[in-house]
Amino acid sequence: MPMMKKSEFGGGKEGNKYCTHCTYPNGDLKPQHEIREGMILYTIKTRGWDRAKAAQFVDEHMAGMPAWK
Protein backbone atom coordinates (compact mmCIF):
# COMPACT_ATOMS: atom_id res chain seq x y z
CA MET A 1 0.00 0.00 0.00
CA PRO A 2 1.42 3.38 -0.89
CA MET A 3 1.76 5.38 2.31
CA MET A 4 1.38 9.11 1.84
CA LYS A 5 -0.11 10.29 5.14
CA LYS A 6 1.22 9.68 8.64
CA SER A 7 -1.99 7.80 9.51
CA GLU A 8 -1.25 5.20 6.81
CA PHE A 9 2.06 4.15 8.38
CA GLY A 10 1.96 1.38 10.95
CA GLY A 11 1.44 2.86 14.38
CA GLY A 12 1.18 6.30 12.80
CA LYS A 13 4.97 6.30 12.69
CA GLU A 14 6.37 7.86 9.55
CA GLY A 15 9.24 5.73 8.39
CA ASN A 16 7.60 2.46 9.46
CA LYS A 17 7.99 0.28 6.38
CA TYR A 18 4.64 -1.44 7.05
CA CYS A 19 1.18 0.06 6.62
CA THR A 20 -1.56 0.39 9.18
CA HIS A 21 -3.38 -2.66 7.74
CA CYS A 22 -0.42 -4.97 8.38
CA THR A 23 0.45 -3.72 11.86
CA TYR A 24 -0.93 -3.57 15.35
CA PRO A 25 -1.77 -0.11 16.75
CA ASN A 26 1.78 0.15 18.15
CA GLY A 27 3.26 -0.36 14.67
CA ASP A 28 4.53 -3.93 15.13
CA LEU A 29 3.98 -6.24 12.17
CA LYS A 30 1.08 -8.71 12.51
CA PRO A 31 1.75 -12.41 11.77
CA GLN A 32 1.52 -13.42 8.12
CA HIS A 33 -1.38 -15.84 8.68
CA GLU A 34 -3.46 -13.07 10.27
CA ILE A 35 -2.87 -10.69 7.35
CA ARG A 36 -3.55 -13.45 4.82
CA GLU A 37 -6.88 -14.38 6.39
CA GLY A 38 -8.02 -10.78 6.53
CA MET A 39 -7.07 -10.23 2.91
CA ILE A 40 -8.88 -13.39 1.82
CA LEU A 41 -12.07 -12.32 3.59
CA TYR A 42 -11.80 -8.80 2.14
CA THR A 43 -11.28 -10.20 -1.36
CA ILE A 44 -14.29 -12.51 -1.06
CA LYS A 45 -16.42 -9.59 0.15
CA THR A 46 -15.30 -7.06 -2.45
CA ARG A 47 -14.89 -9.29 -5.50
CA GLY A 48 -17.45 -11.97 -4.79
CA TRP A 49 -14.97 -14.78 -5.39
CA ASP A 50 -15.03 -18.17 -3.73
CA ARG A 51 -12.44 -18.86 -1.03
CA ALA A 52 -10.09 -20.88 -3.24
CA LYS A 53 -9.85 -18.18 -5.91
CA ALA A 54 -9.47 -15.44 -3.29
CA ALA A 55 -6.73 -17.40 -1.48
CA GLN A 56 -4.79 -17.93 -4.70
CA PHE A 57 -5.05 -14.22 -5.52
CA VAL A 58 -3.95 -13.19 -2.02
CA ASP A 59 -1.03 -15.65 -1.97
CA GLU A 60 0.24 -14.29 -5.29
CA HIS A 61 -0.19 -10.70 -4.10
CA MET A 62 1.49 -11.28 -0.76
CA ALA A 63 4.49 -12.89 -2.45
CA GLY A 64 5.37 -9.43 -3.78
CA MET A 65 4.90 -7.59 -0.50
CA PRO A 66 8.13 -6.57 1.28
CA ALA A 67 7.19 -8.19 4.59
CA TRP A 68 6.49 -11.60 3.06
CA LYS A 69 9.23 -11.98 0.41
N, CA, C and O atoms as a Tripos MOL2 file, in Angstrom:
@<TRIPOS>MOLECULE
protein
  276   275    69     0     0
PROTEIN
NO_CHARGES

@<TRIPOS>ATOM
      1 N           0.8480   -1.1730    0.0000 N.3       1 MET1
      2 CA          0.0000    0.0000    0.0000 C.3       1 MET1
      3 C           0.8930    1.2350    0.0000 C.2       1 MET1
      4 O           1.7800    1.3610    0.8430 O.2       1 MET1
      5 N           0.6640    2.1290   -0.9260 N.am      2 PRO2
      6 CA          1.4200    3.3840   -0.8890 C.3       2 PRO2
      7 C           1.0350    4.1620    0.3700 C.2       2 PRO2
      8 O          -0.1470    4.3060    0.6800 O.2       2 PRO2
      9 N           2.0190    4.6500    1.0760 N.am      3 MET3
     10 CA          1.7570    5.3810    2.3150 C.3       3 MET3
     11 C           2.1600    6.8350    2.1090 C.2       3 MET3
     12 O           3.3390    7.1590    1.9670 O.2       3 MET3
     13 N           1.1570    7.6960    2.0980 N.am      4 MET4
     14 CA          1.3800    9.1090    1.8360 C.3       4 MET4
     15 C           1.1610    9.9640    3.0920 C.2       4 MET4
     16 O           1.8300   10.9780    3.2900 O.2       4 MET4
     17 N           0.2220    9.5380    3.9270 N.am      5 LYS5
     18 CA         -0.1070   10.2890    5.1400 C.3       5 LYS5
     19 C           0.4110    9.5380    6.3630 C.2       5 LYS5
     20 O           0.5410    8.3140    6.3460 O.2       5 LYS5
     21 N           0.7030   10.2840    7.4130 N.am      6 LYS6
     22 CA          1.2170    9.6830    8.6410 C.3       6 LYS6
     23 C           0.2880    8.5790    9.1420 C.2       6 LYS6
     24 O           0.7590    7.5600    9.6480 O.2       6 LYS6
     25 N          -1.0100    8.7670    9.0080 N.am      7 SER7
     26 CA         -1.9890    7.8010    9.5090 C.3       7 SER7
     27 C          -1.9580    6.4750    8.7510 C.2       7 SER7
     28 O          -2.5160    5.4860    9.2270 O.2       7 SER7
     29 N          -1.3260    6.4340    7.5950 N.am      8 GLU8
     30 CA         -1.2540    5.2000    6.8070 C.3       8 GLU8
     31 C          -0.0570    4.3240    7.1920 C.2       8 GLU8
     32 O          -0.0070    3.1470    6.8370 O.2       8 GLU8
     33 N           0.8950    4.8980    7.9110 N.am      9 PHE9
     34 CA          2.0590    4.1480    8.3760 C.3       9 PHE9
     35 C           1.6960    3.3670    9.6280 C.2       9 PHE9
     36 O           0.9330    3.8560   10.4620 O.2       9 PHE9
     37 N           2.2190    2.1890    9.7670 N.am     10 GLY10
     38 CA          1.9570    1.3800   10.9460 C.3      10 GLY10
     39 C           2.2520    2.1280   12.2310 C.2      10 GLY10
     40 O           3.3440    2.6670   12.4090 O.2      10 GLY10
     41 N           1.2860    2.1580   13.1170 N.am     11 GLY11
     42 CA          1.4380    2.8590   14.3840 C.3      11 GLY11
     43 C           1.4540    4.3650   14.2360 C.2      11 GLY11
     44 O           1.7560    5.0780   15.1930 O.2      11 GLY11
     45 N           1.1310    4.8670   13.0370 N.am     12 GLY12
     46 CA          1.1790    6.2990   12.7960 C.3      12 GLY12
     47 C           2.5990    6.8380   12.8130 C.2      12 GLY12
     48 O           2.8230    8.0330   13.0050 O.2      12 GLY12
     49 N           3.5540    5.9390   12.6100 N.am     13 LYS13
     50 CA          4.9740    6.2960   12.6880 C.3      13 LYS13
     51 C           5.5540    6.4270   11.2850 C.2      13 LYS13
     52 O           5.8110    5.4280   10.6140 O.2      13 LYS13
     53 N           5.7570    7.6620   10.8500 N.am     14 GLU14
     54 CA          6.3720    7.8630    9.5450 C.3      14 GLU14
     55 C           7.7250    7.1600    9.5430 C.2      14 GLU14
     56 O           8.4870    7.2440   10.5060 O.2      14 GLU14
     57 N           7.9990    6.4850    8.4720 N.am     15 GLY15
     58 CA          9.2370    5.7280    8.3910 C.3      15 GLY15
     59 C           9.0310    4.2450    8.6590 C.2      15 GLY15
     60 O           9.8800    3.4280    8.3020 O.2      15 GLY15
     61 N           7.9000    3.8870    9.2890 N.am     16 ASN16
     62 CA          7.6040    2.4610    9.4620 C.3      16 ASN16
     63 C           7.4060    1.8950    8.0660 C.2      16 ASN16
     64 O           6.6300    2.4470    7.2850 O.2      16 ASN16
     65 N           8.0840    0.8150    7.7380 N.am     17 LYS17
     66 CA          7.9880    0.2750    6.3820 C.3      17 LYS17
     67 C           6.7190   -0.5280    6.1460 C.2      17 LYS17
     68 O           6.4830   -0.9980    5.0330 O.2      17 LYS17
     69 N           5.8910   -0.6920    7.1910 N.am     18 TYR18
     70 CA          4.6430   -1.4400    7.0530 C.3      18 TYR18
     71 C           3.4500   -0.5210    7.2750 C.2      18 TYR18
     72 O           3.5040    0.4030    8.0870 O.2      18 TYR18
     73 N           2.3760   -0.7870    6.5450 N.am     19 CYS19
     74 CA          1.1850    0.0630    6.6220 C.3      19 CYS19
     75 C           0.3200   -0.2850    7.8320 C.2      19 CYS19
     76 O           0.5430   -1.2740    8.5290 O.2      19 CYS19
     77 N          -0.6520    0.5540    8.0420 N.am     20 THR20
     78 CA         -1.5570    0.3920    9.1780 C.3      20 THR20
     79 C          -2.3770   -0.8990    9.1000 C.2      20 THR20
     80 O          -2.7990   -1.4190   10.1330 O.2      20 THR20
     81 N          -2.6090   -1.4230    7.8920 N.am     21 HIS21
     82 CA         -3.3800   -2.6560    7.7440 C.3      21 HIS21
     83 C          -2.5860   -3.8910    8.1700 C.2      21 HIS21
     84 O          -3.1690   -4.8950    8.5770 O.2      21 HIS21
     85 N          -1.2730   -3.8170    8.0780 N.am     22 CYS22
     86 CA         -0.4150   -4.9690    8.3800 C.3      22 CYS22
     87 C           0.2170   -4.8980    9.7680 C.2      22 CYS22
     88 O           1.0390   -5.7430   10.1220 O.2      22 CYS22
     89 N          -0.1650   -3.8980   10.5470 N.am     23 THR23
     90 CA          0.4490   -3.7250   11.8570 C.3      23 THR23
     91 C          -0.5920   -3.5910   12.9560 C.2      23 THR23
     92 O          -1.7550   -3.2700   12.7160 O.2      23 THR23
     93 N          -0.1320   -3.8460   14.1570 N.am     24 TYR24
     94 CA         -0.9330   -3.5740   15.3500 C.3      24 TYR24
     95 C          -0.9000   -2.0680   15.6020 C.2      24 TYR24
     96 O          -0.0840   -1.3700   14.9990 O.2      24 TYR24
     97 N          -1.7590   -1.5510   16.4730 N.am     25 PRO25
     98 CA         -1.7700   -0.1060   16.7460 C.3      25 PRO25
     99 C          -0.4050    0.4760   17.1570 C.2      25 PRO25
    100 O          -0.1490    1.6600   16.9380 O.2      25 PRO25
    101 N           0.4650   -0.3480   17.7500 N.am     26 ASN26
    102 CA          1.7820    0.1550   18.1530 C.3      26 ASN26
    103 C           2.7850    0.1590   17.0090 C.2      26 ASN26
    104 O           3.9110    0.6270   17.1800 O.2      26 ASN26
    105 N           2.3950   -0.3600   15.8350 N.am     27 GLY27
    106 CA          3.2630   -0.3640   14.6650 C.3      27 GLY27
    107 C           3.9980   -1.6630   14.4160 C.2      27 GLY27
    108 O           4.6720   -1.8010   13.3950 O.2      27 GLY27
    109 N           3.8850   -2.6260   15.3280 N.am     28 ASP28
    110 CA          4.5290   -3.9290   15.1300 C.3      28 ASP28
    111 C           3.7850   -4.7330   14.0640 C.2      28 ASP28
    112 O           2.5560   -4.7040   13.9940 O.2      28 ASP28
    113 N           4.5350   -5.4400   13.2500 N.am     29 LEU29
    114 CA          3.9750   -6.2440   12.1730 C.3      29 LEU29
    115 C           3.1300   -7.3910   12.7280 C.2      29 LEU29
    116 O           3.5440   -8.0850   13.6570 O.2      29 LEU29
    117 N           1.9470   -7.5820   12.1530 N.am     30 LYS30
    118 CA          1.0850   -8.7070   12.5150 C.3      30 LYS30
    119 C           1.6480   -9.9810   11.8720 C.2      30 LYS30
    120 O           2.4110   -9.8930   10.9100 O.2      30 LYS30
    121 N           1.2890  -11.1530   12.3840 N.am     31 PRO31
    122 CA          1.7510  -12.4110   11.7660 C.3      31 PRO31
    123 C           1.1630  -12.5790   10.3600 C.2      31 PRO31
    124 O           0.0560  -12.1270   10.0700 O.2      31 PRO31
    125 N           1.9250  -13.2300    9.5140 N.am     32 GLN32
    126 CA          1.5230  -13.4170    8.1190 C.3      32 GLN32
    127 C           0.1540  -14.0990    8.0020 C.2      32 GLN32
    128 O          -0.6630  -13.6930    7.1760 O.2      32 GLN32
    129 N          -0.1020  -15.1200    8.8110 N.am     33 HIS33
    130 CA         -1.3750  -15.8400    8.6840 C.3      33 HIS33
    131 C          -2.5680  -14.9280    9.0010 C.2      33 HIS33
    132 O          -3.6420  -15.0850    8.4220 O.2      33 HIS33
    133 N          -2.3780  -13.9900    9.9080 N.am     34 GLU34
    134 CA         -3.4560  -13.0660   10.2670 C.3      34 GLU34
    135 C          -3.7550  -12.1030    9.1130 C.2      34 GLU34
    136 O          -4.9160  -11.8400    8.8000 O.2      34 GLU34
    137 N          -2.7080  -11.5870    8.4950 N.am     35 ILE35
    138 CA         -2.8740  -10.6880    7.3510 C.3      35 ILE35
    139 C          -3.5100  -11.4460    6.1930 C.2      35 ILE35
    140 O          -4.4280  -10.9380    5.5480 O.2      35 ILE35
    141 N          -3.0330  -12.6440    5.9260 N.am     36 ARG36
    142 CA         -3.5530  -13.4470    4.8190 C.3      36 ARG36
    143 C          -5.0510  -13.6950    4.9790 C.2      36 ARG36
    144 O          -5.8160  -13.5270    4.0300 O.2      36 ARG36
    145 N          -5.4620  -14.0880    6.1650 N.am     37 GLU37
    146 CA         -6.8780  -14.3810    6.3860 C.3      37 GLU37
    147 C          -7.7360  -13.1380    6.1830 C.2      37 GLU37
    148 O          -8.7940  -13.2030    5.5590 O.2      37 GLU37
    149 N          -7.2840  -12.0240    6.7040 N.am     38 GLY38
    150 CA         -8.0230  -10.7770    6.5260 C.3      38 GLY38
    151 C          -8.1330  -10.3780    5.0660 C.2      38 GLY38
    152 O          -9.1820   -9.9150    4.6190 O.2      38 GLY38
    153 N          -7.0460  -10.5600    4.3240 N.am     39 MET39
    154 CA         -7.0670  -10.2270    2.9070 C.3      39 MET39
    155 C          -7.9800  -11.1650    2.1240 C.2      39 MET39
    156 O          -8.6700  -10.7350    1.1990 O.2      39 MET39
    157 N          -7.9860  -12.4370    2.4910 N.am     40 ILE40
    158 CA         -8.8800  -13.3870    1.8210 C.3      40 ILE40
    159 C         -10.3340  -12.9840    2.0480 C.2      40 ILE40
    160 O         -11.1160  -12.9310    1.0990 O.2      40 ILE40
    161 N         -10.6990  -12.7030    3.2850 N.am     41 LEU41
    162 CA        -12.0700  -12.3160    3.5910 C.3      41 LEU41
    163 C         -12.4530  -11.0170    2.8850 C.2      41 LEU41
    164 O         -13.5730  -10.8870    2.3890 O.2      41 LEU41
    165 N         -11.5380  -10.0650    2.8390 N.am     42 TYR42
    166 CA        -11.7990   -8.8040    2.1440 C.3      42 TYR42
    167 C         -11.9970   -9.0400    0.6450 C.2      42 TYR42
    168 O         -12.8860   -8.4480    0.0330 O.2      42 TYR42
    169 N         -11.1710   -9.9010    0.0610 N.am     43 THR43
    170 CA        -11.2760  -10.2000   -1.3630 C.3      43 THR43
    171 C         -12.5920  -10.9000   -1.6850 C.2      43 THR43
    172 O         -13.2320  -10.5840   -2.6880 O.2      43 THR43
    173 N         -12.9930  -11.8310   -0.8590 N.am     44 ILE44
    174 CA        -14.2860  -12.5080   -1.0560 C.3      44 ILE44
    175 C         -15.4140  -11.4810   -1.0120 C.2      44 ILE44
    176 O         -16.3110  -11.5000   -1.8540 O.2      44 ILE44
    177 N         -15.3640  -10.5970   -0.0390 N.am     45 LYS45
    178 CA        -16.4210   -9.5930    0.1480 C.3      45 LYS45
    179 C         -16.4740   -8.5970   -1.0090 C.2      45 LYS45
    180 O         -17.5560   -8.2690   -1.4970 O.2      45 LYS45
    181 N         -15.3220   -8.1190   -1.4460 N.am     46 THR46
    182 CA        -15.3030   -7.0610   -2.4510 C.3      46 THR46
    183 C         -15.3630   -7.5540   -3.8860 C.2      46 THR46
    184 O         -15.8240   -6.8340   -4.7720 O.2      46 THR46
    185 N         -14.9010   -8.7780   -4.1240 N.am     47 ARG47
    186 CA        -14.8890   -9.2900   -5.4990 C.3      47 ARG47
    187 C         -15.9010  -10.3990   -5.7360 C.2      47 ARG47
    188 O         -16.1780  -10.7670   -6.8770 O.2      47 ARG47
    189 N         -16.4490  -10.9280   -4.6500 N.am     48 GLY48
    190 CA        -17.4530  -11.9690   -4.7890 C.3      48 GLY48
    191 C         -16.8950  -13.3240   -5.2130 C.2      48 GLY48
    192 O         -17.6320  -14.1710   -5.7190 O.2      48 GLY48
    193 N         -15.6100  -13.5270   -5.0110 N.am     49 TRP49
    194 CA        -14.9730  -14.7830   -5.3950 C.3      49 TRP49
    195 C         -15.1720  -15.8410   -4.3290 C.2      49 TRP49
    196 O         -15.4570  -15.5320   -3.1720 O.2      49 TRP49
    197 N         -15.0170  -17.1130   -4.7360 N.am     50 ASP50
    198 CA        -15.0260  -18.1740   -3.7340 C.3      50 ASP50
    199 C         -13.6900  -18.1630   -2.9960 C.2      50 ASP50
    200 O         -12.7380  -17.5120   -3.4260 O.2      50 ASP50
    201 N         -13.6300  -18.8880   -1.8840 N.am     51 ARG51
    202 CA        -12.4450  -18.8570   -1.0260 C.3      51 ARG51
    203 C         -11.1720  -19.3080   -1.7460 C.2      51 ARG51
    204 O         -10.1120  -18.7080   -1.5670 O.2      51 ARG51
    205 N         -11.2730  -20.3550   -2.5550 N.am     52 ALA52
    206 CA        -10.0900  -20.8750   -3.2430 C.3      52 ALA52
    207 C          -9.4980  -19.8420   -4.1960 C.2      52 ALA52
    208 O          -8.2830  -19.6450   -4.2180 O.2      52 ALA52
    209 N         -10.3330  -19.1890   -4.9720 N.am     53 LYS53
    210 CA         -9.8540  -18.1750   -5.9140 C.3      53 LYS53
    211 C          -9.2790  -16.9820   -5.1570 C.2      53 LYS53
    212 O          -8.2350  -16.4490   -5.5330 O.2      53 LYS53
    213 N          -9.9580  -16.5650   -4.0950 N.am     54 ALA54
    214 CA         -9.4720  -15.4410   -3.2900 C.3      54 ALA54
    215 C          -8.1280  -15.7780   -2.6430 C.2      54 ALA54
    216 O          -7.2280  -14.9390   -2.6190 O.2      54 ALA54
    217 N          -7.9860  -16.9940   -2.1190 N.am     55 ALA55
    218 CA         -6.7340  -17.4040   -1.4760 C.3      55 ALA55
    219 C          -5.5860  -17.4190   -2.4800 C.2      55 ALA55
    220 O          -4.4780  -16.9910   -2.1560 O.2      55 ALA55
    221 N          -5.8330  -17.8990   -3.6760 N.am     56 GLN56
    222 CA         -4.7940  -17.9260   -4.7020 C.3      56 GLN56
    223 C          -4.3670  -16.5040   -5.0480 C.2      56 GLN56
    224 O          -3.1730  -16.2220   -5.1540 O.2      56 GLN56
    225 N          -5.3290  -15.6130   -5.2220 N.am     57 PHE57
    226 CA         -5.0460  -14.2190   -5.5230 C.3      57 PHE57
    227 C          -4.2230  -13.5730   -4.4110 C.2      57 PHE57
    228 O          -3.2280  -12.8990   -4.6780 O.2      57 PHE57
    229 N          -4.6380  -13.7810   -3.1740 N.am     58 VAL58
    230 CA         -3.9510  -13.1940   -2.0210 C.3      58 VAL58
    231 C          -2.5310  -13.7500   -1.9050 C.2      58 VAL58
    232 O          -1.5900  -12.9940   -1.6680 O.2      58 VAL58
    233 N          -2.3720  -15.0460   -2.0670 N.am     59 ASP59
    234 CA         -1.0330  -15.6500   -1.9700 C.3      59 ASP59
    235 C          -0.0910  -15.0630   -3.0220 C.2      59 ASP59
    236 O           1.0720  -14.7870   -2.7280 O.2      59 ASP59
    237 N          -0.5870  -14.8740   -4.2370 N.am     60 GLU60
    238 CA          0.2370  -14.2920   -5.2950 C.3      60 GLU60
    239 C           0.5670  -12.8350   -4.9730 C.2      60 GLU60
    240 O           1.6940  -12.3900   -5.1910 O.2      60 GLU60
    241 N          -0.4120  -12.0940   -4.4570 N.am     61 HIS61
    242 CA         -0.1920  -10.6960   -4.1030 C.3      61 HIS61
    243 C           0.7920  -10.5710   -2.9450 C.2      61 HIS61
    244 O           1.6990   -9.7410   -2.9950 O.2      61 HIS61
    245 N           0.6280  -11.3660   -1.9260 N.am     62 MET62
    246 CA          1.4920  -11.2800   -0.7590 C.3      62 MET62
    247 C           2.9380  -11.6490   -1.0830 C.2      62 MET62
    248 O           3.8630  -11.1680   -0.4280 O.2      62 MET62
    249 N           3.1330  -12.4900   -2.0770 N.am     63 ALA63
    250 CA          4.4940  -12.8860   -2.4500 C.3      63 ALA63
    251 C           5.3290  -11.6920   -2.9110 C.2      63 ALA63
    252 O           6.5590  -11.7420   -2.8780 O.2      63 ALA63
    253 N           4.6630  -10.6260   -3.3370 N.am     64 GLY64
    254 CA          5.3650   -9.4310   -3.7830 C.3      64 GLY64
    255 C           5.4510   -8.3410   -2.7310 C.2      64 GLY64
    256 O           6.0240   -7.2800   -2.9780 O.2      64 GLY64
    257 N           4.8910   -8.5930   -1.5720 N.am     65 MET65
    258 CA          4.9040   -7.5890   -0.5030 C.3      65 MET65
    259 C           6.2120   -7.6930    0.2790 C.2      65 MET65
    260 O           6.6630   -8.7970    0.5820 O.2      65 MET65
    261 N           6.8280   -6.5480    0.6100 N.am     66 PRO66
    262 CA          8.1320   -6.5700    1.2830 C.3      66 PRO66
    263 C           8.1910   -7.4450    2.5370 C.2      66 PRO66
    264 O           9.1960   -8.1190    2.7650 O.2      66 PRO66
    265 N           7.1520   -7.4480    3.3380 N.am     67 ALA67
    266 CA          7.1870   -8.1930    4.5900 C.3      67 ALA67
    267 C           7.1910   -9.6980    4.3790 C.2      67 ALA67
    268 O           7.6430  -10.4400    5.2510 O.2      67 ALA67
    269 N           6.7020  -10.1550    3.2540 N.am     68 TRP68
    270 CA          6.4940  -11.6010    3.0640 C.3      68 TRP68
    271 C           7.3640  -12.2000    1.9610 C.2      68 TRP68
    272 O           7.1470  -13.3450    1.5630 O.2      68 TRP68
    273 N           8.3340  -11.4540    1.4650 N.am     69 LYS69
    274 CA          9.2270  -11.9830    0.4120 C.3      69 LYS69
    275 C          10.1520  -13.0180    0.9870 C.2      69 LYS69
    276 O          10.9760  -13.5790    0.2650 O.2      69 LYS69
@<TRIPOS>BOND
     1     1     2 1
     2     2     3 1
     3     3     4 2
     4     3     5 am
     5     5     6 1
     6     6     7 1
     7     7     8 2
     8     7     9 am
     9     9    10 1
    10    10    11 1
    11    11    12 2
    12    11    13 am
    13    13    14 1
    14    14    15 1
    15    15    16 2
    16    15    17 am
    17    17    18 1
    18    18    19 1
    19    19    20 2
    20    19    21 am
    21    21    22 1
    22    22    23 1
    23    23    24 2
    24    23    25 am
    25    25    26 1
    26    26    27 1
    27    27    28 2
    28    27    29 am
    29    29    30 1
    30    30    31 1
    31    31    32 2
    32    31    33 am
    33    33    34 1
    34    34    35 1
    35    35    36 2
    36    35    37 am
    37    37    38 1
    38    38    39 1
    39    39    40 2
    40    39    41 am
    41    41    42 1
    42    42    43 1
    43    43    44 2
    44    43    45 am
    45    45    46 1
    46    46    47 1
    47    47    48 2
    48    47    49 am
    49    49    50 1
    50    50    51 1
    51    51    52 2
    52    51    53 am
    53    53    54 1
    54    54    55 1
    55    55    56 2
    56    55    57 am
    57    57    58 1
    58    58    59 1
    59    59    60 2
    60    59    61 am
    61    61    62 1
    62    62    63 1
    63    63    64 2
    64    63    65 am
    65    65    66 1
    66    66    67 1
    67    67    68 2
    68    67    69 am
    69    69    70 1
    70    70    71 1
    71    71    72 2
    72    71    73 am
    73    73    74 1
    74    74    75 1
    75    75    76 2
    76    75    77 am
    77    77    78 1
    78    78    79 1
    79    79    80 2
    80    79    81 am
    81    81    82 1
    82    82    83 1
    83    83    84 2
    84    83    85 am
    85    85    86 1
    86    86    87 1
    87    87    88 2
    88    87    89 am
    89    89    90 1
    90    90    91 1
    91    91    92 2
    92    91    93 am
    93    93    94 1
    94    94    95 1
    95    95    96 2
    96    95    97 am
    97    97    98 1
    98    98    99 1
    99    99   100 2
   100    99   101 am
   101   101   102 1
   102   102   103 1
   103   103   104 2
   104   103   105 am
   105   105   106 1
   106   106   107 1
   107   107   108 2
   108   107   109 am
   109   109   110 1
   110   110   111 1
   111   111   112 2
   112   111   113 am
   113   113   114 1
   114   114   115 1
   115   115   116 2
   116   115   117 am
   117   117   118 1
   118   118   119 1
   119   119   120 2
   120   119   121 am
   121   121   122 1
   122   122   123 1
   123   123   124 2
   124   123   125 am
   125   125   126 1
   126   126   127 1
   127   127   128 2
   128   127   129 am
   129   129   130 1
   130   130   131 1
   131   131   132 2
   132   131   133 am
   133   133   134 1
   134   134   135 1
   135   135   136 2
   136   135   137 am
   137   137   138 1
   138   138   139 1
   139   139   140 2
   140   139   141 am
   141   141   142 1
   142   142   143 1
   143   143   144 2
   144   143   145 am
   145   145   146 1
   146   146   147 1
   147   147   148 2
   148   147   149 am
   149   149   150 1
   150   150   151 1
   151   151   152 2
   152   151   153 am
   153   153   154 1
   154   154   155 1
   155   155   156 2
   156   155   157 am
   157   157   158 1
   158   158   159 1
   159   159   160 2
   160   159   161 am
   161   161   162 1
   162   162   163 1
   163   163   164 2
   164   163   165 am
   165   165   166 1
   166   166   167 1
   167   167   168 2
   168   167   169 am
   169   169   170 1
   170   170   171 1
   171   171   172 2
   172   171   173 am
   173   173   174 1
   174   174   175 1
   175   175   176 2
   176   175   177 am
   177   177   178 1
   178   178   179 1
   179   179   180 2
   180   179   181 am
   181   181   182 1
   182   182   183 1
   183   183   184 2
   184   183   185 am
   185   185   186 1
   186   186   187 1
   187   187   188 2
   188   187   189 am
   189   189   190 1
   190   190   191 1
   191   191   192 2
   192   191   193 am
   193   193   194 1
   194   194   195 1
   195   195   196 2
   196   195   197 am
   197   197   198 1
   198   198   199 1
   199   199   200 2
   200   199   201 am
   201   201   202 1
   202   202   203 1
   203   203   204 2
   204   203   205 am
   205   205   206 1
   206   206   207 1
   207   207   208 2
   208   207   209 am
   209   209   210 1
   210   210   211 1
   211   211   212 2
   212   211   213 am
   213   213   214 1
   214   214   215 1
   215   215   216 2
   216   215   217 am
   217   217   218 1
   218   218   219 1
   219   219   220 2
   220   219   221 am
   221   221   222 1
   222   222   223 1
   223   223   224 2
   224   223   225 am
   225   225   226 1
   226   226   227 1
   227   227   228 2
   228   227   229 am
   229   229   230 1
   230   230   231 1
   231   231   232 2
   232   231   233 am
   233   233   234 1
   234   234   235 1
   235   235   236 2
   236   235   237 am
   237   237   238 1
   238   238   239 1
   239   239   240 2
   240   239   241 am
   241   241   242 1
   242   242   243 1
   243   243   244 2
   244   243   245 am
   245   245   246 1
   246   246   247 1
   247   247   248 2
   248   247   249 am
   249   249   250 1
   250   250   251 1
   251   251   252 2
   252   251   253 am
   253   253   254 1
   254   254   255 1
   255   255   256 2
   256   255   257 am
   257   257   258 1
   258   258   259 1
   259   259   260 2
   260   259   261 am
   261   261   262 1
   262   262   263 1
   263   263   264 2
   264   263   265 am
   265   265   266 1
   266   266   267 1
   267   267   268 2
   268   267   269 am
   269   269   270 1
   270   270   271 1
   271   271   272 2
   272   271   273 am
   273   273   274 1
   274   274   275 1
   275   275   276 2
@<TRIPOS>SUBSTRUCTURE
     1 MET1         2 RESIDUE 1 A MET
     2 PRO2         6 RESIDUE 1 A PRO
     3 MET3        10 RESIDUE 1 A MET
     4 MET4        14 RESIDUE 1 A MET
     5 LYS5        18 RESIDUE 1 A LYS
     6 LYS6        22 RESIDUE 1 A LYS
     7 SER7        26 RESIDUE 1 A SER
     8 GLU8        30 RESIDUE 1 A GLU
     9 PHE9        34 RESIDUE 1 A PHE
    10 GLY10       38 RESIDUE 1 A GLY
    11 GLY11       42 RESIDUE 1 A GLY
    12 GLY12       46 RESIDUE 1 A GLY
    13 LYS13       50 RESIDUE 1 A LYS
    14 GLU14       54 RESIDUE 1 A GLU
    15 GLY15       58 RESIDUE 1 A GLY
    16 ASN16       62 RESIDUE 1 A ASN
    17 LYS17       66 RESIDUE 1 A LYS
    18 TYR18       70 RESIDUE 1 A TYR
    19 CYS19       74 RESIDUE 1 A CYS
    20 THR20       78 RESIDUE 1 A THR
    21 HIS21       82 RESIDUE 1 A HIS
    22 CYS22       86 RESIDUE 1 A CYS
    23 THR23       90 RESIDUE 1 A THR
    24 TYR24       94 RESIDUE 1 A TYR
    25 PRO25       98 RESIDUE 1 A PRO
    26 ASN26      102 RESIDUE 1 A ASN
    27 GLY27      106 RESIDUE 1 A GLY
    28 ASP28      110 RESIDUE 1 A ASP
    29 LEU29      114 RESIDUE 1 A LEU
    30 LYS30      118 RESIDUE 1 A LYS
    31 PRO31      122 RESIDUE 1 A PRO
    32 GLN32      126 RESIDUE 1 A GLN
    33 HIS33      130 RESIDUE 1 A HIS
    34 GLU34      134 RESIDUE 1 A GLU
    35 ILE35      138 RESIDUE 1 A ILE
    36 ARG36      142 RESIDUE 1 A ARG
    37 GLU37      146 RESIDUE 1 A GLU
    38 GLY38      150 RESIDUE 1 A GLY
    39 MET39      154 RESIDUE 1 A MET
    40 ILE40      158 RESIDUE 1 A ILE
    41 LEU41      162 RESIDUE 1 A LEU
    42 TYR42      166 RESIDUE 1 A TYR
    43 THR43      170 RESIDUE 1 A THR
    44 ILE44      174 RESIDUE 1 A ILE
    45 LYS45      178 RESIDUE 1 A LYS
    46 THR46      182 RESIDUE 1 A THR
    47 ARG47      186 RESIDUE 1 A ARG
    48 GLY48      190 RESIDUE 1 A GLY
    49 TRP49      194 RESIDUE 1 A TRP
    50 ASP50      198 RESIDUE 1 A ASP
    51 ARG51      202 RESIDUE 1 A ARG
    52 ALA52      206 RESIDUE 1 A ALA
    53 LYS53      210 RESIDUE 1 A LYS
    54 ALA54      214 RESIDUE 1 A ALA
    55 ALA55      218 RESIDUE 1 A ALA
    56 GLN56      222 RESIDUE 1 A GLN
    57 PHE57      226 RESIDUE 1 A PHE
    58 VAL58      230 RESIDUE 1 A VAL
    59 ASP59      234 RESIDUE 1 A ASP
    60 GLU60      238 RESIDUE 1 A GLU
    61 HIS61      242 RESIDUE 1 A HIS
    62 MET62      246 RESIDUE 1 A MET
    63 ALA63      250 RESIDUE 1 A ALA
    64 GLY64      254 RESIDUE 1 A GLY
    65 MET65      258 RESIDUE 1 A MET
    66 PRO66      262 RESIDUE 1 A PRO
    67 ALA67      266 RESIDUE 1 A ALA
    68 TRP68      270 RESIDUE 1 A TRP
    69 LYS69      274 RESIDUE 1 A LYS
